[in-house]
Amino acid sequence: MNEVEENIMNKLNELLPNDLKAINVNIFGNSDSRSIQIMIESDSGVSIDHCSKVTKLAKNIITLEKYIDDNYSIEVSSPGINRPLYNMGDFIKYQGEKVFIELKKNINNQKRFKGYYEVIDDIICINYKKEKISITFDAIKKANLVREIKI
């Protein structure tokens, strides 16, 4: 996240009720037309009303702080079932679940790992093919939970 994205997320989290949290802000596009994606979560689930409230708050923050000119769109959504993991706090919160991790550089000639994990002393230890792979957070390009819906 860049500084503007972080500032928007922090200001949103200052204003949102405790059960609702902005977990990621992504701004992309050019100066003629920018898109702002905001991902929110709540332990009780994310509703359309939550998305609407966050959209209005974000517009007010952007206008008051003059972060972006007038030509932009905002999309607010939940992280979904296969939630991305953005920081070490996310890894700690969801440890014990199945995760997909893509690395910046190879470990054991491999960049992608899927398996159950735990966090030990700020190291993510993933069980992969009967091995335990130790990964630092800085080595991760992207990561998300892997959940299946059982019918």
Secondary structure, DSSP 4 states (H G I P E B T S, - for coil): --HHHHHHHHHHHHHS-TTEEEEEEEEEEETTEEEEEEEEEETT---HHHHHHHHHHHHHHHHHHT-S-S-EEEEEE---TT-B--SHHHHHHTTTSEEEEEEEEEETTEEEEEEEEEEETTEEEEEETTEEEEEEGGGEEEEEE------
